[in-house]
Amino acid sequence: MQVIQRLTVVSNPTRIFEVGTEVDGREVIEIRQVGVNYEEHVHSEFHVEDENGDLIASVENAPVILDWKNIVEHDAPTPLLEK
C-alpha cells in the first residue's frame, strides 16, 4: 500500500508538509487526497491532519509534488524469505 509521505505546494513561498513533522505545534500524522473527478474538470484537494484527525491545512487546486511511501498493511500476508 502506498501513502503520501510529503506534500510540496509549488508556490511562493513553497510550503512543505511531511508526515512526522510539526506545523504550528501540531504533528502531521496523515496527508489525504480528497479531491473529486467531475466529468468536465478535476477538483484537486489534499488534507493535512494531526493525530486527532483535525485539519492542519487544506490545499486546493494548487500545483503540488507528492512523495509516496510504501507501507505494509497490518495483518497483511508477507512473502516468504528465500534462503
N, CA, C and O atoms as a printed pandas DataFrame, in Angstrom:
     atom_number atom_name residue_name chain_id  residue_number  x_coord  y_coord  z_coord
0              1         N          MET        A               1    0.840   -1.167    0.000
1              2        CA          MET        A               1    0.000    0.000    0.000
2              3         C          MET        A               1    0.891    1.238    0.000
3              4         O          MET        A               1    1.928    1.262    0.663
4              5         N          GLN        A               2    0.492    2.245   -0.731
5              6        CA          GLN        A               2    1.249    3.490   -0.774
6              7         C          GLN        A               2    0.477    4.593   -0.063
7              8         O          GLN        A               2   -0.739    4.710   -0.215
8              9         N          VAL        A               3    1.192    5.398    0.714
9             10        CA          VAL        A               3    0.608    6.552    1.386
10            11         C          VAL        A               3    1.445    7.773    1.035
11            12         O          VAL        A               3    2.621    7.664    0.688
12            13         N          ILE        A               4    0.818    8.929    1.130
13            14        CA          ILE        A               4    1.544   10.168    0.866
14            15         C          ILE        A               4    2.431   10.470    2.069
15            16         O          ILE        A               4    1.944   10.563    3.196
16            17         N          GLN        A               5    3.715   10.621    1.833
17            18        CA          GLN        A               5    4.684   10.924    2.883
18            19         C          GLN        A               5    4.932   12.429    2.975
19            20         O          GLN        A               5    5.072   12.980    4.067
20            21         N          ARG        A               6    4.985   13.089    1.803
21            22        CA          ARG        A               6    5.288   14.522    1.785
22            23         C          ARG        A               6    4.496   15.190    0.676
23            24         O          ARG        A               6    4.340   14.642   -0.416
24            25         N          LEU        A               7    3.997   16.386    0.974
25            26        CA          LEU        A               7    3.262   17.197    0.010
26            27         C          LEU        A               7    3.988   18.532   -0.092
27            28         O          LEU        A               7    4.103   19.259    0.895
28            29         N          THR        A               8    4.474   18.851   -1.277
29            30        CA          THR        A               8    5.140   20.127   -1.509
30            31         C          THR        A               8    4.226   20.982   -2.371
31            32         O          THR        A               8    3.900   20.613   -3.499
32            33         N          VAL        A               9    3.814   22.125   -1.835
33            34        CA          VAL        A               9    2.970   23.053   -2.583
34            35         C          VAL        A               9    3.902   23.994   -3.334
35            36         O          VAL        A               9    4.675   24.739   -2.730
36            37         N          VAL        A              10    3.816   23.948   -4.667
37            38        CA          VAL        A              10    4.678   24.765   -5.505
38            39         C          VAL        A              10    4.071   26.163   -5.584
39            40         O          VAL        A              10    3.204   26.439   -6.413
40            41         N          SER        A              11    4.546   27.027   -4.708
41            42        CA          SER        A              11    4.043   28.395   -4.636
42            43         C          SER        A              11    5.177   29.291   -4.179
43            44         O          SER        A              11    6.306   28.832   -4.006
44            45         N          ASN        A              12    4.887   30.537   -3.987
45            46        CA          ASN        A              12    5.897   31.448   -3.490
46            47         C          ASN        A              12    5.365   32.072   -2.213
47            48         O          ASN        A              12    4.519   32.961   -2.302
48            49         N          PRO        A              13    5.803   31.666   -1.038
49            50        CA          PRO        A              13    6.880   30.716   -0.789
50            51         C          PRO        A              13    6.383   29.271   -0.890
51            52         O          PRO        A              13    5.192   28.998   -0.735
52            53         N          THR        A              14    7.304   28.365   -1.148
53            54        CA          THR        A              14    6.997   26.935   -1.197
54            55         C          THR        A              14    6.618   26.466    0.202
55            56         O          THR        A              14    7.265   26.829    1.184
56            57         N          ARG        A              15    5.561   25.653    0.286
57            58        CA          ARG        A              15    5.157   25.075    1.572
58            59         C          ARG        A              15    5.337   23.570    1.497
59            60         O          ARG        A              15    4.981   22.949    0.496
60            61         N          ILE        A              16    5.891   22.979    2.556
61            62        CA          ILE        A              16    6.122   21.536    2.596
62            63         C          ILE        A              16    5.441   20.970    3.836
63            64         O          ILE        A              16    5.641   21.463    4.946
64            65         N          PHE        A              17    4.636   19.931    3.636
65            66        CA          PHE        A              17    4.006   19.200    4.729
66            67         C          PHE        A              17    4.527   17.775    4.664
67            68         O          PHE        A              17    4.443   17.132    3.618
68            69         N          GLU        A              18    5.064   17.276    5.766
69            70        CA          GLU        A              18    5.623   15.923    5.780
70            71         C          GLU        A              18    5.168   15.200    7.041
71            72         O          GLU        A              18    5.190   15.753    8.140
72            73         N          VAL        A              19    4.750   13.939    6.852
73            74        CA          VAL        A              19    4.316   13.122    7.974
74            75         C          VAL        A              19    5.452   13.028    8.992
75            76         O          VAL        A              19    6.601   12.769    8.632
76            77         N          GLY        A              20    5.117   13.244   10.273
77            78        CA          GLY        A              20    6.104   13.167   11.342
78            79         C          GLY        A              20    6.694   14.507   11.726
79            80         O          GLY        A              20    7.418   14.591   12.717
80            81         N          THR        A              21    6.406   15.564   10.968
81            82        CA          THR        A              21    6.916   16.887   11.313
82            83         C          THR        A              21    5.814   17.699   11.986
83            84         O          THR        A              21    4.645   17.312   11.970
84            85         N          GLU        A              22    6.196   18.820   12.573
85            86        CA          GLU        A              22    5.230   19.679   13.251
86            87         C          GLU        A              22    4.926   20.923   12.440
87            88         O          GLU        A              22    5.801   21.494   11.789
88            89         N          VAL        A              23    3.656   21.335   12.493
89            90        CA          VAL        A              23    3.200   22.581   11.893
90            91         C          VAL        A              23    2.427   23.314   12.976
91            92         O          VAL        A              23    1.406   22.821   13.456
92            93         N          ASP        A              24    2.899   24.464   13.355
93            94        CA          ASP        A              24    2.260   25.257   14.413
94            95         C          ASP        A              24    2.030   24.433   15.684
95            96         O          ASP        A              24    0.975   24.534   16.310
96            97         N          GLY        A              25    3.020   23.618   16.062
97            98        CA          GLY        A              25    2.948   22.834   17.288
98            99         C          GLY        A              25    2.113   21.568   17.202
99           100         O          GLY        A              25    1.919   20.894   18.214
100          101         N          ARG        A              26    1.614   21.230   16.024
101          102        CA          ARG        A              26    0.804   20.021   15.844
102          103         C          ARG        A              26    1.523   19.076   14.883
103          104         O          ARG        A              26    2.021   19.500   13.841
104          105         N          GLU        A              27    1.573   17.791   15.244
105          106        CA          GLU        A              27    2.292   16.818   14.422
106          107         C          GLU        A              27    1.436   16.348   13.255
107          108         O          GLU        A              27    0.268   15.997   13.422
108          109         N          VAL        A              28    2.041   16.350   12.068
109          110        CA          VAL        A              28    1.373   15.848   10.872
110          111         C          VAL        A              28    1.366   14.322   10.945
111          112         O          VAL        A              28    2.425   13.696   10.979
112          113         N          ILE        A              29    0.177   13.725   10.968
113          114        CA          ILE        A              29    0.034   12.275   11.048
114          115         C          ILE        A              29   -0.365   11.686    9.698
115          116         O          ILE        A              29    0.052   10.581    9.352
116          117         N          GLU        A              30   -1.175   12.425    8.936
117          118        CA          GLU        A              30   -1.663   11.886    7.667
118          119         C          GLU        A              30   -1.889   13.005    6.662
119          120         O          GLU        A              30   -2.308   14.109    7.009
120          121         N          ILE        A              31   -1.595   12.682    5.393
121          122        CA          ILE        A              31   -1.906   13.562    4.273
122          123         C          ILE        A              31   -2.817   12.758    3.360
123          124         O          ILE        A              31   -2.425   11.715    2.838
124          125         N          ARG        A              32   -4.046   13.255    3.170
125          126        CA          ARG        A              32   -5.034   12.518    2.382
126          127         C          ARG        A              32   -5.445   13.297    1.137
127          128         O          ARG        A              32   -5.617   14.515    1.170
128          129         N          GLN        A              33   -5.597   12.561    0.040
129          130        CA          GLN        A              33   -6.119   13.154   -1.183
130          131         C          GLN        A              33   -7.643   13.025   -1.134
131          132         O          GLN        A              33   -8.169   11.914   -1.082
132          133         N          VAL        A              34   -8.348   14.150   -1.151
133          134        CA          VAL        A              34   -9.802   14.139   -1.021
134          135         C          VAL        A              34  -10.488   14.830   -2.189
135          136         O          VAL        A              34  -11.675   15.145   -2.103
136          137         N          GLY        A              35   -9.776   15.070   -3.265
137          138        CA          GLY        A              35  -10.342   15.737   -4.433
138          139         C          GLY        A              35  -11.400   14.886   -5.115
139          140         O          GLY        A              35  -11.610   13.724   -4.766
140          141         N          VAL        A              36  -12.058   15.487   -6.092
141          142        CA          VAL        A              36  -13.148   14.829   -6.810
142          143         C          VAL        A              36  -12.937   14.987   -8.309
143          144         O          VAL        A              36  -12.589   16.066   -8.788
144          145         N          ASN        A              37  -13.153   13.891   -9.049
145          146        CA          ASN        A              37  -13.110   13.942  -10.509
146          147         C          ASN        A              37  -14.523   14.141  -11.042
147          148         O          ASN        A              37  -15.393   13.289  -10.861
148          149         N          TYR        A              38  -14.742   15.271  -11.698
149          150        CA          TYR        A              38  -16.015   15.540  -12.351
150          151         C          TYR        A              38  -15.862   15.267  -13.835
151          152         O          TYR        A              38  -14.742   15.147  -14.331
152          153         N          GLU        A              39  -16.948   15.170  -14.533
153          154        CA          GLU        A              39  -16.892   14.899  -15.971
154          155         C          GLU        A              39  -16.153   16.003  -16.721
155          156         O          GLU        A              39  -15.397   15.726  -17.653
156          157         N          GLU        A              40  -16.373   17.269  -16.311
157          158        CA          GLU        A              40  -15.792   18.387  -17.044
158          159         C          GLU        A              40  -14.528   18.975  -16.416
159          160         O          GLU        A              40  -13.847   19.779  -17.053
160          161         N          HIS        A              41  -14.199   18.589  -15.171
161          162        CA          HIS        A              41  -12.988   19.097  -14.527
162          163         C          HIS        A              41  -12.640   18.262  -13.285
163          164         O          HIS        A              41  -13.411   17.406  -12.850
164          165         N          VAL        A              42  -11.472   18.540  -12.742
165          166        CA          VAL        A              42  -11.000   17.856  -11.532
166          167         C          VAL        A              42  -10.848   18.901  -10.426
167          168         O          VAL        A              42  -10.257   19.960  -10.635
168          169         N          HIS        A              43  -11.385   18.591   -9.264
169          170        CA          HIS        A              43  -11.161   19.445   -8.088
170          171         C          HIS        A              43  -10.080   18.756   -7.262
171          172         O          HIS        A              43  -10.336   17.730   -6.631
172          173         N          SER        A              44   -8.890   19.311   -7.265
173          174        CA          SER        A              44   -7.752   18.741   -6.546
174          175         C          SER        A              44   -7.743   19.293   -5.125
175          176         O          SER        A              44   -7.759   20.506   -4.916
176          177         N          GLU        A              45   -7.718   18.378   -4.148
177          178        CA          GLU        A              45   -7.677   18.821   -2.748
178          179         C          GLU        A              45   -6.959   17.784   -1.895
179          180         O          GLU        A              45   -7.143   16.579   -2.071
180          181         N          PHE        A              46   -6.143   18.270   -0.973
181          182        CA          PHE        A              46   -5.414   17.427   -0.037
182          183         C          PHE        A              46   -5.649   17.959    1.365
183          184         O          PHE        A              46   -5.664   19.171    1.579
184          185         N          HIS        A              47   -5.834   17.049    2.330
185          186        CA          HIS        A              47   -5.976   17.425    3.737
186          187         C          HIS        A              47   -4.744   16.964    4.501
187          188         O          HIS        A              47   -4.311   15.819    4.377
188          189         N          VAL        A              48   -4.198   17.860    5.283
189          190        CA          VAL        A              48   -3.080   17.562    6.173
190          191         C          VAL        A              48   -3.681   17.514    7.571
191          192         O          VAL        A              48   -4.238   18.505    8.044
192          193         N          GLU        A              49   -3.569   16.348    8.242
193          194        CA          GLU        A              49   -4.273   16.140    9.510
194          195         C          GLU        A              49   -3.325   15.793   10.650
195          196         O          GLU        A              49   -2.241   15.248   10.441
196          197         N          ASP        A              50   -3.770   16.128   11.880
197          198        CA          ASP        A              50   -2.986   15.810   13.075
198          199         C          ASP        A              50   -3.436   14.480   13.673
199          200         O          ASP        A              50   -4.243   13.767   13.076
200          201         N          GLU        A              51   -2.908   14.146   14.866
201          202        CA          GLU        A              51   -3.181   12.846   15.484
202          203         C          GLU        A              51   -4.645   12.657   15.867
203          204         O          GLU        A              51   -5.082   11.524   16.068
204          205         N          ASN        A              52   -5.409   13.734   15.972
205          206        CA          ASN        A              52   -6.829   13.641   16.293
206          207         C          ASN        A              52   -7.711   13.650   15.050
207          208         O          ASN        A              52   -8.937   13.615   15.153
208          209         N          GLY        A              53   -7.088   13.697   13.877
209          210        CA          GLY        A              53   -7.846   13.778   12.640
210          211         C          GLY        A              53   -8.311   15.186   12.335
211          212         O          GLY        A              53   -9.091   15.405   11.408
212          213         N          ASP        A              54   -7.822   16.159   13.131
213          214        CA          ASP        A              54   -8.189   17.553   12.900
214          215         C          ASP        A              54   -7.356   18.135   11.764
215          216         O          ASP        A              54   -6.197   17.767   11.572
216          217         N          LEU        A              55   -7.956   19.032   11.031
217          218        CA          LEU        A              55   -7.328   19.629    9.864
218          219         C          LEU        A              55   -6.260   20.632   10.263
219          220         O          LEU        A              55   -6.529   21.575   11.008
220          221         N          ILE        A              56   -5.038   20.425    9.760
221          222        CA          ILE        A              56   -3.954   21.387    9.933
222          223         C          ILE        A              56   -3.963   22.341    8.749
223          224         O          ILE        A              56   -3.821   23.553    8.909
224          225         N          ALA        A              57   -4.135   21.768    7.541
225          226        CA          ALA        A              57   -4.158   22.574    6.325
226          227         C          ALA        A              57   -4.945   21.842    5.248
227          228         O          ALA        A              57   -5.022   20.614    5.224
228          229         N          SER        A              58   -5.522   22.633    4.366
229          230        CA          SER        A              58   -6.198   22.102    3.186
230          231         C          SER        A              58   -5.577   22.783    1.982
231          232         O          SER        A              58   -5.466   24.009    1.943
232          233         N          VAL        A              59   -5.174   21.996    1.006
233          234        CA          VAL        A              59   -4.553   22.537   -0.197
234          235         C          VAL        A              59   -5.488   22.237   -1.362
235          236         O          VAL        A              59   -5.725   21.075   -1.692
236          237         N          GLU        A              60   -6.015   23.283   -1.981
237          238        CA          GLU        A              60   -6.992   23.107   -3.050
238          239         C          GLU        A              60   -6.487   23.690   -4.362
239          240         O          GLU        A              60   -5.981   24.811   -4.409
240          241         N          ASN        A              61   -6.635   22.906   -5.427
241          242        CA          ASN        A              61   -6.358   23.335   -6.794
242          243         C          ASN        A              61   -5.037   24.084   -6.932
243          244         O          ASN        A              61   -4.965   25.115   -7.602
244          245         N          ALA        A              62   -4.006   23.565   -6.300
245          246        CA          ALA        A              62   -2.673   24.159   -6.373
246          247         C          ALA        A              62   -1.713   23.135   -6.963
247          248         O          ALA        A              62   -1.905   21.932   -6.784
248          249         N          PRO        A              63   -0.687   23.598   -7.661
249          250        CA          PRO        A              63    0.314   22.648   -8.151
250          251         C          PRO        A              63    1.087   22.059   -6.973
251          252         O          PRO        A              63    1.592   22.794   -6.124
252          253         N          VAL        A              64    1.177   20.733   -6.927
253          254        CA          VAL        A              64    1.860   20.062   -5.825
254          255         C          VAL        A              64    2.800   18.982   -6.345
255          256         O          VAL        A              64    2.663   18.495   -7.468
256          257         N          ILE        A              65    3.742   18.630   -5.511
257          258        CA          ILE        A              65    4.618   17.479   -5.746
258          259         C          ILE        A              65    4.377   16.529   -4.591
259          260         O          ILE        A              65    4.461   16.924   -3.428
260          261         N          LEU        A              66    4.079   15.280   -4.906
261          262        CA          LEU        A              66    3.809   14.274   -3.881
262          263         C          LEU        A              66    4.954   13.283   -3.797
263          264         O          LEU        A              66    5.473   12.836   -4.820
264          265         N          ASP        A              67    5.347   12.940   -2.584
265          266        CA          ASP        A              67    6.304   11.870   -2.333
266          267         C          ASP        A              67    5.538   10.768   -1.623
267          268         O          ASP        A              67    4.902   10.998   -0.595
268          269         N          TRP        A              68    5.607    9.573   -2.184
269          270        CA          TRP        A              68    4.857    8.428   -1.669
270          271         C          TRP        A              68    5.784    7.508   -0.907
271          272         O          TRP        A              68    6.991    7.485   -1.149
272          273         N          LYS        A              69    5.209    6.741    0.028
273          274        CA          LYS        A              69    5.969    5.757    0.792
274          275         C          LYS        A              69    5.199    4.444    0.766
275          276         O          LYS        A              69    3.983    4.429    0.958
276          277         N          ASN        A              70    5.900    3.351    0.532
277          278        CA          ASN        A              70    5.280    2.031    0.589
278          279         C          ASN        A              70    5.247    1.568    2.037
279          280         O          ASN        A              70    6.254    1.638    2.741
280          281         N          ILE        A              71    4.091    1.097    2.477
281          282        CA          ILE        A              71    3.976    0.558    3.830
282          283         C          ILE        A              71    3.321   -0.812    3.762
283          284         O          ILE        A              71    2.622   -1.138    2.802
284          285         N          VAL        A              72    3.557   -1.594    4.784
285          286        CA          VAL        A              72    2.937   -2.917    4.884
286          287         C          VAL        A              72    1.681   -2.762    5.715
287          288         O          VAL        A              72    1.705   -2.167    6.793
288          289         N          GLU        A              73    0.580   -3.303    5.207
289          290        CA          GLU        A              73   -0.676   -3.231    5.930
290          291         C          GLU        A              73   -0.660   -4.204    7.104
291          292         O          GLU        A              73   -0.113   -5.301    6.997
292          293         N          HIS        A              74   -1.255   -3.805    8.213
293          294        CA          HIS        A              74   -1.337   -4.648    9.403
294          295         C          HIS        A              74   -2.096   -5.928    9.066
295          296         O          HIS        A              74   -3.144   -5.872    8.423
296          297         N          ASP        A              75   -1.584   -7.069    9.488
297          298        CA          ASP        A              75   -2.168   -8.384    9.254
298          299         C          ASP        A              75   -2.179   -8.801    7.786
299          300         O          ASP        A              75   -2.872   -9.748    7.413
300          301         N          ALA        A              76   -1.415   -8.101    6.958
301          302        CA          ALA        A              76   -1.324   -8.496    5.554
302          303         C          ALA        A              76   -0.318   -9.632    5.443
303          304         O          ALA        A              76    0.706   -9.618    6.126
304          305         N          PRO        A              77   -0.594  -10.619    4.590
305          306        CA          PRO        A              77    0.379  -11.712    4.430
306          307         C          PRO        A              77    1.691  -11.177    3.876
307          308         O          PRO        A              77    1.702  -10.328    2.985
308          309         N          THR        A              78    2.781  -11.677    4.405
309          310        CA          THR        A              78    4.095  -11.260    3.921
310          311         C          THR        A              78    4.716  -12.401    3.135
311          312         O          THR        A              78    4.556  -13.567    3.497
312          313         N          PRO        A              79    5.424  -12.072    2.062
313          314        CA          PRO        A              79    6.054  -13.138    1.275
314          315         C          PRO        A              79    7.136  -13.854    2.080
315          316         O          PRO        A              79    7.799  -13.250    2.924
316          317         N          LEU        A              80    7.304  -15.129    1.812
317          318        CA          LEU        A              80    8.349  -15.897    2.488
318          319         C          LEU        A              80    9.715  -15.471    1.982
319          320         O          LEU        A              80    9.901  -15.225    0.790
320          321         N          LEU        A              81   10.650  -15.387    2.882
321          322        CA          LEU        A              81   12.007  -15.023    2.501
322          323         C          LEU        A              81   12.710  -16.242    1.952
323          324         O          LEU        A              81   12.582  -17.341    2.492
324          325         N          GLU        A              82   13.452  -16.048    0.879
325          326        CA          GLU        A              82   14.207  -17.151    0.299
326          327         C          GLU        A              82   15.509  -17.324    1.062
327          328         O          GLU        A              82   16.108  -16.351    1.520
328          329         N          LYS        A              83   15.946  -18.587    1.195
329          330        CA          LYS        A              83   17.207  -18.879    1.871
330          331         C          LYS        A              83   18.326  -18.913    0.883
331          332         O          LYS        A              83   19.476  -19.145    1.259
